[in-house]
Amino acid sequence: MAEIIDAPSPADGDAVAASDIATRTIANETGKPEHEVEKADAILAGLAIQYVRDCSTERVVVLTDDKPARKGIENAITAQGYLNSARESRPSGRA
């Protein structure tokens, strides 16, 4: 079952911090300034944190084939202490 949820609130410190960490990581990985990083990629990190924390679920799967985004999300969830609640997944046929 898929569920559509709202973007993290600007008042949600954990989700905002996760998005910031993801943005910095993606910028570093791509060589782009932070303000040029695609916002949706960074928001995925904040949403993963928000969903695990607020929805009483044990796991969240974030599916992306964007390597810098994947690294940014992983760094963010690790820094926020949620690494065991998120699992990296890749589309079949991709490394």
Secondary structure by P-SEA (a helix, b strand, c coil): cbbbbccccccaaaaaaaaaaaaaaaaaaaccccccccaaaaaaaaaaaaaaacccccccccccccaaaaaaaaaaaaaacccccbbbbbccccc
